[in-house]
Amino acid sequence: MTLIKSISGIRGTIGGKPGESLTPIDIVKFTAAFGKILIGKTGNKKIVVGRDARESGEMVNNLVIGTLQSIGAEVVDLGLSTTPTVEIAVPLEKAAGGIILTASHNPGQWNALKLLNHEGEFISDIEGKEVLALGESLDFDFAEVQELGQVVHDQSYLQKHIDAVLALEYVDVEAIKSANFKVAVDAVNSSGGIFIPALLEALGVDAVYQIHCTPNGKFPHNPEPLKENLTDLSAAVLEHGADLGIAVDPDVDRLVFMMEDGELFGEEYTLVAVADYILQHQKGNTVSNLSSTRALRDITQKHGGAYFAAAVGEVNVVTKMKEVDAVIGGEGNGGVIYPASHYGRDALVGVAIFLSHLAKLGKKVSLYRAELPQYFMSKNKITLTPELDIDNLLAKMQEKYAHENHSVIDGLKIDFENEWVHLRKSNTEPIIRIYSEGQTPQAAEAIAERIIAEMKEIIG
């Protein structure tokens, strides 16, 4: 069993012993700590809660809401929702913060508490450490009976989220309606099965073929939206002659497209395509994390903007986007962050922008994909031993490649002329992740193999 306590939340497997997995005791103490800190800092007792459809969701939801009541919080319960919907709801409700109950792309035995500040954005490193410290110390009091909080159940945010997406300046509903798209959707039997079809209907897409859209939390395949997990979507696209397929993860902050030929558009290229459209209408800068494709840089420069890289992690990308006033940004895992909407990864926003783009292009998805800068990524890892000094290893690699363009804001990224390699220690596993990208699959593999060999030589 596993319990991972990080700055953005508490993630773990359901069942087992306290402190070793995500048990009711762990849920209660960290929920109480977060709520206490929010109320103490802001004087605002309102906290928004929403969840994905995984099977443990109702149980975790009951614990979280009861705990928040027990410290005197006023809870707005959105019920089955999405991560971006809760992010939107927090500022609209003028709440002190929010808690999203989702383990994102992790399998069904996992769940998590994702923590949001009053702006509906993930809390900072400093705030996260405060929550963890207070939760472990249990140095707080619960409310007396006359001070217990109340709960309001609000089912209106599905429509509010969709209305906000439709109101975005560059979302062209009439163009989408006129295109008569046929779309297949795989929502892995989570809340995307409610939200994505409802959005498509609002956008005027009449032909929607739903697979795995029953929000019962019984994931029919690994919920991470990768090629090997989306064979059913590929088959549905081909069977129905769909123009494209849409896949989202359980909390609907990651978005992947399937082309009309049943092949993946590529999760790295979701953000690239959305940025391509936005930058045609609004000149400006872009941001992605260090492990994301170079294609975003190329597209940004094509449209006269500047590209910036951030450390891995949504909170780091958002911080950089604000710093450079980026008009679009996100992560190469299918995460689109569009500040005109809000500073959070949002698959609904990504769907609406991509369909607007596709409608105006008047091309098959595969033809458009072929026109984008072509890069291929390789993902590898090295297992660490307890005696290995990872900082010394990365320092030696940095010294070896000091003459190349490189970054050390998150591990070590080395930018060669036609390839790049990013080396970073995992926060959750005893491994070094090695991401590489080149203009051919062979080039990406070759540079990764070379770097791995050099690292092993240093390790001895």
Residue pairs with C-beta under 8 A, 6 or more apart in sequence:
1 12
1 13
1 15
1 16
1 17
1 20
1 21
2 12
2 13
2 20
2 21
3 10
3 11
3 12
3 13
3 19
3 20
3 21
3 22
3 26
4 10
4 11
4 12
4 428
5 30
5 132
6 128
6 427
7 123
7 124
7 125
7 127
7 128
7 129
7 315
8 114
8 115
8 122
8 123
8 128
8 313
8 314
8 315
9 112
9 113
9 114
9 115
9 128
10 22
10 26
10 27
10 30
10 112
10 113
11 22
11 103
11 106
11 110
11 111
11 112
11 113
12 21
12 22
12 26
12 110
12 111
12 112
13 21
13 22
13 109
13 110
14 21
14 22
14 56
14 59
14 109
14 110
14 111
15 21
15 23
15 109
16 23
17 23
18 25
18 26
19 26
22 60
22 110
22 111
22 112
24 63
27 60
27 63
27 64
27 67
27 113
28 63
28 67
29 135
29 136
29 138
30 113
30 131
30 132
30 135
31 63
31 64
31 67
31 68
31 99
31 113
32 67
32 68
32 70
32 71
32 135
32 140
32 142
33 131
33 132
33 134
33 135
33 140
34 97
34 99
34 113
34 115
34 131
34 135
35 47
35 67
35 68
35 71
35 73
36 71
36 134
36 140
37 127
37 130
37 131
37 134
38 44
38 47
38 73
38 96
38 97
38 118
39 45
39 71
39 72
39 73
39 96
41 96
42 96
42 118
44 94
44 95
44 96
44 118
45 72
45 73
45 74
45 96
45 149
46 73
46 74
46 75
46 76
46 93
46 94
46 95
46 96
47 68
47 73
47 74
47 75
47 76
47 95
47 96
47 97
47 98
47 99
48 75
48 76
48 78
48 86
48 89
48 90
48 93
48 95
48 97
48 98
48 99
48 116
49 61
49 64
49 65
49 68
49 75
49 76
49 77
49 78
49 86
49 98
49 99
49 100
49 101
50 77
50 78
50 79
50 80
50 81
50 82
50 85
50 86
50 89
50 98
50 100
50 101
50 157
51 57
51 60
51 61
51 79
51 80
51 81
51 100
51 101
51 102
51 191
52 80
52 81
52 82
52 83
52 101
52 102
52 190
52 191
52 217
52 250
52 251
52 252
53 80
53 189
53 190
53 191
53 193
53 215
53 216
53 217
53 250
54 102
54 103
54 108
54 110
54 111
54 190
54 217
54 219
54 250
55 108
55 216
55 217
55 218
56 108
56 111
56 217
57 80
57 101
57 111
57 217
60 101
60 111
60 113
61 77
61 101
64 99
64 101
64 113
65 75
65 77
65 151
68 75
68 149
69 75
69 148
69 149
69 150
69 151
70 142
70 143
70 148
70 149
71 140
71 142
71 143
71 149
72 143
72 147
72 148
72 149
73 149
74 149
74 150
74 151
74 152
75 149
75 150
75 151
75 152
76 89
76 93
76 95
76 152
76 154
77 151
77 152
77 153
77 154
78 85
78 86
78 89
78 154
78 155
78 157
79 153
79 155
80 191
80 194
80 215
81 89
81 100
81 157
81 158
81 191
82 161
82 191
82 192
82 195
82 251
82 252
82 253
82 347
82 348
83 100
83 102
83 104
83 114
83 251
83 252
83 253
83 344
83 345
84 161
84 252
84 253
84 342
84 344
84 345
84 346
84 347
84 348
84 349
85 157
85 158
85 161
85 195
85 252
86 98
86 99
86 100
86 116
86 120
87 98
87 116
87 120
87 121
87 342
87 343
87 344
87 346
88 120
88 157
88 160
88 161
88 164
88 341
88 342
89 95
89 98
89 120
89 154
89 157
89 160
90 97
90 98
90 116
90 117
90 118
90 119
90 120
91 118
91 119
91 120
91 342
92 160
95 118
96 118
97 115
97 116
97 117
97 118
97 123
98 115
98 116
98 120
99 113
99 114
99 115
99 116
100 113
100 114
100 116
100 251
101 111
101 112
101 113
101 114
102 111
102 112
102 114
102 250
102 251
103 110
103 111
103 112
103 250
104 112
104 114
104 249
104 250
104 251
104 253
104 254
105 223
105 224
105 225
105 249
105 250
105 254
106 112
106 223
107 219
107 222
107 223
108 217
108 218
108 219
108 223
114 122
115 122
115 123
115 127
115 128
115 131
116 122
116 123
117 123
117 124
117 127
119 343
120 342
120 343
120 344
121 315
121 318
121 343
121 344
122 314
122 315
122 318
122 344
123 131
123 315
124 315
125 315
134 140
143 149
158 194
158 195
158 198
161 195
161 348
162 195
162 198
162 199
162 202
162 348
164 341
165 171
165 199
165 341
165 348
165 349
165 352
166 173
166 202
166 203
166 352
168 338
168 340
168 341
168 349
168 352
168 353
169 281
169 340
170 277
170 278
170 281
170 282
170 353
170 356
171 352
171 353
171 356
172 356
172 359
172 360
173 202
173 203
173 204
174 204
175 356
175 359
175 360
176 203
176 204
176 205
176 352
176 355
176 356
176 359
177 203
177 204
177 205
178 359
179 243
179 355
179 358
179 359
179 362
180 206
180 207
181 205
181 207
181 243
181 244
181 355
181 358
181 359
182 207
182 209
182 240
182 241
182 242
182 243
183 200
183 205
183 207
183 208
183 209
183 242
183 243
183 244
183 245
183 246
184 208
184 209
184 210
184 211
184 233
184 236
184 237
184 240
184 242
184 244
184 245
184 246
184 258
185 192
185 193
185 196
185 197
185 200
185 208
185 209
185 210
185 211
185 213
185 245
185 246
185 247
186 211
186 212
186 213
186 225
186 230
186 232
186 233
186 236
186 245
186 246
186 247
186 248
187 193
187 195
187 196
187 210
187 212
187 213
187 215
187 247
187 248
187 252
188 212
188 219
188 220
188 221
188 223
188 225
188 247
188 248
188 249
188 250
189 212
189 213
189 214
189 215
189 216
189 217
189 218
189 219
189 220
190 215
190 217
190 219
190 223
190 249
190 250
190 251
190 252
191 215
191 250
191 251
191 252
192 213
192 248
192 249
192 250
192 252
192 347
193 210
193 212
193 213
193 214
193 215
194 213
194 215
195 252
195 348
196 213
196 246
196 248
196 252
196 347
196 348
196 351
197 208
197 210
197 213
199 348
199 351
199 352
200 208
200 351
201 208
203 351
203 352
203 355
205 355
207 240
207 242
209 236
209 240
209 242
211 232
211 233
211 236
212 220
212 221
212 232
219 250
220 232
221 229
221 230
221 231
221 232
222 228
222 229
223 229
223 249
223 250
224 249
225 247
225 248
225 249
225 254
225 255
225 256
225 267
225 334
226 256
226 267
227 264
230 245
230 247
230 256
230 258
230 264
233 245
233 247
233 258
234 245
234 258
234 262
234 263
235 262
236 242
236 245
237 244
237 245
237 258
237 259
237 260
237 262
238 261
238 262
241 260
242 260
243 260
243 358
243 364
243 365
244 257
244 258
244 259
244 260
244 265
244 358
244 365
245 257
245 258
245 259
246 255
246 256
246 257
246 258
246 351
247 255
247 256
247 257
247 258
248 254
248 255
248 256
248 347
249 334
252 346
252 347
252 348
253 335
253 344
253 345
253 346
253 347
254 267
254 333
254 334
254 335
254 345
254 347
255 270
255 334
255 335
255 336
255 347
255 350
255 351
256 264
256 265
256 267
256 270
256 334
257 264
257 265
257 270
257 273
257 354
257 365
258 264
258 265
259 265
259 364
259 365
259 366
259 369
260 364
260 365
260 366
261 366
263 366
265 273
265 365
265 369
266 369
267 332
267 333
267 334
268 292
268 293
268 295
268 332
268 375
268 377
269 293
269 295
269 369
269 372
270 334
270 335
270 336
270 350
270 354
271 288
271 292
271 296
271 328
271 329
271 330
271 331
271 332
271 334
271 335
271 336
272 293
272 295
272 296
272 299
272 372
272 373
273 354
273 357
273 368
273 372
274 328
274 330
274 336
274 338
274 350
274 353
274 354
274 357
275 286
275 296
275 299
275 300
275 328
276 299
276 303
276 357
276 372
277 353
277 354
277 356
277 357
278 327
278 328
278 338
278 353
279 286
279 299
279 300
279 303
279 305
279 327
279 328
280 303
282 327
283 303
283 304
283 305
283 327
284 305
284 325
284 326
284 327
284 328
285 300
285 305
285 306
285 307
285 308
285 324
285 325
285 326
285 327
286 296
286 297
286 299
286 300
286 305
286 306
286 307
286 308
286 326
286 327
286 328
286 329
287 307
287 308
287 309
287 310
287 317
287 320
287 321
287 324
287 326
287 329
287 330
288 296
288 307
288 309
288 310
288 317
288 329
288 330
288 331
288 332
289 309
289 310
289 311
289 312
289 313
289 316
289 317
289 331
289 332
289 410
290 309
290 310
290 311
290 312
290 407
290 409
290 410
290 411
290 413
290 422
290 424
291 312
291 332
291 422
291 424
291 433
291 435
292 309
292 331
292 332
293 332
293 375
293 377
293 437
294 373
294 375
294 420
294 437
295 372
295 373
295 374
295 375
296 307
297 307
298 373
299 372
299 373
300 306
300 307
301 307
305 327
306 324
308 320
308 324
308 326
309 320
309 407
309 409
309 413
310 316
310 317
310 319
310 320
310 321
310 409
311 409
311 410
312 331
312 410
312 424
314 331
314 335
314 337
314 344
314 345
316 410
317 329
317 330
317 331
317 337
318 329
318 337
318 343
318 344
320 326
320 329
321 329
321 337
321 339
321 343
322 343
326 339
327 339
327 340
328 336
328 337
328 338
328 339
329 337
329 339
330 336
330 337
330 345
331 345
334 347
334 350
335 345
336 345
336 346
336 347
336 349
336 350
336 353
337 343
337 344
337 345
337 346
338 346
338 349
338 350
338 353
341 349
358 365
358 368
361 368
374 439
375 437
375 438
375 439
375 444
376 437
376 438
376 439
376 440
376 441
376 443
376 444
377 435
377 436
377 437
377 444
378 435
378 436
378 437
378 438
378 441
378 444
378 445
378 448
379 433
379 434
379 435
380 433
380 434
380 435
380 436
380 448
380 452
381 426
381 431
381 432
381 433
381 434
382 431
382 432
382 434
382 452
382 455
382 456
383 430
383 431
384 390
384 425
384 430
384 431
384 432
388 459
390 425
390 432
393 432
393 455
393 458
393 459
394 408
394 411
394 412
394 423
396 458
397 412
397 414
397 423
397 451
397 454
397 455
397 458
398 406
398 408
398 412
400 454
401 414
404 414
404 415
404 416
405 414
405 415
406 412
406 413
406 414
406 415
407 413
407 415
410 422
410 424
411 422
411 423
411 424
411 425
411 432
412 422
412 423
412 424
413 420
413 421
413 422
413 423
414 420
414 421
414 422
414 451
416 447
418 438
418 439
418 443
419 436
419 437
419 438
419 439
419 443
419 444
419 447
420 436
420 437
421 434
421 435
421 436
421 447
421 448
421 451
422 433
422 434
422 435
422 436
423 432
423 433
423 434
423 451
423 455
424 432
424 433
425 431
425 432
425 433
426 432
426 433
432 455
434 448
434 451
434 452
436 444
436 445
436 447
436 448
436 451
437 444
438 444
438 445
438 446
438 447
